[in-house]
Amino acid sequence: MKAISEIEPEVLKGLSGVFFDIDDTFTTEGKMPEVSFSSLWALHNAGYFVVPITGRPAGWCDHIARMWPVTGVVGENGAFYFHLDEKRGKLIRRFFIEPDEIEEKRERLKSIGDKILKEVPGTAYASDQSFRLFDVAIDFTEDVPRLEKEEIDKICEIFKENGVTYKVSSIHVNGWFGDYDKLTMTKIFASEVLKVDLDEMKDKFVFVGDSPNDEPMFRYFPSSVGVANIKNFLDDIKDPPKFITESQSGEGFSEVVEIILSK
């Protein structure tokens, strides 16, 4: 990984937008610092596409798409995107799998989550679970004392044994049924909302993230960036980001934006 300050000005000259994770990438210790939110507005005002790509739930993403200065949001690790069509005053909701199609799977997923809570002491459902449509989120540090790596691995093992797709974020292990991830829906969003073939235009976008569930994005984008706290997860990532910031979390995000706008 190179320092983000080493990114070539030519790379940033024709940049169209920034995709970014939220927890511990845009936020710091669970809060949005002033510098990261101001940076988001600066990108928006400069005409860039700005799109959070998060594991957070549908309930949160409805608010984000409506209230934040963003082009849209991809949520629940790629289960959907929400985009506010300001000309029509309508929130567009695009799902990878329609919610009513997975109704029967939702109960099975809940039973697997219950099994994890029973077999891995100290775990809990994420506090935002009631706002989710497609996955279960097992909390290992947000509202519970942080678990050891062996315990986090055990959560993943139970998901895997039961045929559940899972990803580890900086705070949760998310599990779902479905063949999608953050990158899958980001490509769909780019095609349908931005009118861009991302396979042909991926060098026109930067992605910023911080944890293993961002790995598909790190691998795909030539200008992928990890905020400094990505170092906590490097042992679990085969494809790390190409660049890294000096600062952690939201301050690291702001560092990336400052470089984009200055170069």
Secondary structure, 3 states (H helix, E strand, C coil): CEEHHHCCHHHHHCCCEEEECCCCCCCECCECCHHHHHHHHHHHHCCCEEEEECCCCHHHHHHHHHHCCCCCEEECCCCEEEEEECCCCEEEEEECCCHHHHHHHHHHHHHHHHHHHHHCCCCEECCCHHHCCCEEEEECCCCCCCCCHHHHHHHHHHHHHCCCEEEECCCEEEEECCCCCHHHHHHHHHHHHHCCCHHHHHHHEEEEECCHHHHHHHHHCCCEEECHHHHHHHHHCCCCCCEECCCCHHHHHHHHHHHHHHC
